Amino acid sequence: MEEMSNIIRLIAVSMAMVMSMCQVPSNLHPLILVPGSGGNQLEARLTKIYEPPGLICKLLSHRSSHWFRLWFDPTVLVGPLTKCFADRMTLHYDQEKDDYSNTPGVETRVPHFGSTQSLLYLNPELKHITGYMAPLVKSLELQGYRDGENLYGAPYDFRYGLAPEGHPSFVGTEYLQNLKKLIEKASASNGGKPVIILSHSLGGLFALQLFNRNSATWRQKYIKHFMALSAPWGGTVQEMLTFASGYSLGVPLVDPLLVRDEQRSSESNLWLLPSPKLFGPTTPLVITENTNYSALDIPQFLNDIGFSQGVQPYKTRILPLTGQLFAPGVPVTCMIGTGVKTPETLFYGRDGFDKPPDIIYGDGDGTVNLLSLLALEKEWSGKPNQPLKVIKIPQVSHTSILKDDVALKQIVTEFSDINSNALISAS
C-alpha cells in the first residue's frame, strides 16, 4: 500500500513538473510580430473573368479556380512562368477611385492572421530556401512564448500600402483595423497586459502609422513597447533600382525585367522610395548621361523610366506619409544592421534603364541606407516623452537580423529586460 502511495505521489510530481513546463510565464507581455514586405504567405484564386497573359498562363489558369499559394510560388523561378506569376501579383491604380486593386479576376487572401504560422516559412514545402521568422520564433518560444497564447502574427498583403487622410486605402486601412483588434484581443487574453510589437522592415512603417492614427490614451493602455528591426523610415535607394530596372530578389534565375512592371505596380514599393526630407533635394541618387535625380526629383524619375502612371499616387498618397515621422509616445527600440555595402548612387549609361546600373555603395544593411535606418534617432532624440533606444549590430544584413545568432541573442535580451521591468513595476 505504501509502495502504491509512493508511485501515486511520484506520478503527481511528474505531472506537476510537466504542467509547469507547459505553462506560459506570467511575467511575459503578449507579443505581436509584424513582418516586412514579402515576409508572409499570400494565397490567390482565379475567377472566370481573369484573362491570362498568354497561352501558357491560360493553360495554368484552368487549374487555379481553388485557392493556391501565390507567394512564395516557385514558378517565379521558371522563365516562361514568371510572366504568369507577375500578372497575378500586379496591382492597378484607379485614378477615379483613388485606390489600388488586384488584377481583374484575381482574388487574394492572407492566411493565418493572428498566428505566426505564415511568417515562419514563405512556402512550407520549401523550408530550406524560404525560411523567414522561424529562427526568431524558435528563440522566443525558448523564453516561454507560445503561438496563439501570448505570441501572435499579423501578416498582411504587403503589396498594398496606406494613404493620408482624405484618400481611400481600403486594403491597408482594413489591415490596421485588424491589427488594432488583434492588439486588444492579445491584451485581454493576457490579463490586460499591454502588448509588445516587434516589426521587421516595412512592418515598422505600418506599426508607426497605427500608433499615430490612434489616441494617446489607447496607446498607453495597449502598447508596452515597440521594437523595430531594419525599418526603412525614410525609404531606400535600392527601391529606385527596383523601379528603374527591376529586382530579382537575389535569385539568379529570375529576369528582373519580367517582374519590373509588377514591382512598379506595388503601392508599398512607392512608399519605400527615398524620402526627399531625409535624403535631401540636391544629393544625386540616380545619375544618367542626361539627368541627375535626387529624392526631390522622383516624380520626374518615375516619368522618365516609363512609369508615368505612378506620378499622381506618389505625389498625393505617398509624399504626405513621408513628410514627417511623428513620435508615438511609446517606448521604441530600433535594432539595425550596419557595415554592409548598400546601394547609394546608381549610374545608368547609354543603354538606359533596361540594363543594370553601376553602383556606388555606402553604409547600411545591404538594403536600407544607414541614413534611413537612423532617421528616428535624428528626429526623436531628446524629444520629451519619447523613449528611444538604437542598437547597431555590425555586419548583419537586412534579413539576416532575423536569424543571426548575435542579433537573436540581443533581441531576446531586450525582451527579457522589457518583461523584467514590467515585473518590477508591478511589484
Helices and strands as residue ranges (DSSP letters): H 2-22, E 31-34, E 42-46, H 55-61, E 68-71, G 74-77, H 79-89, E 91-94, E 99-102, E 106-109, H 117-120, G 124-126, H 127-130, H 134-142, E 151-153, H 170-188, E 195-200, H 202-212, H 216-222, E 223-229, H 237-245, H 256-265, H 267-271, H 276-279, E 286-287, E 292-293, G 295-297, H 298-304, G 308-310, H 311-313, I 314-318, H 319-322, E 332-338, E 342-347, G 352-354, E 358-362, H 370-373, H 375-380, E 388-394, G 400-402, H 405-426
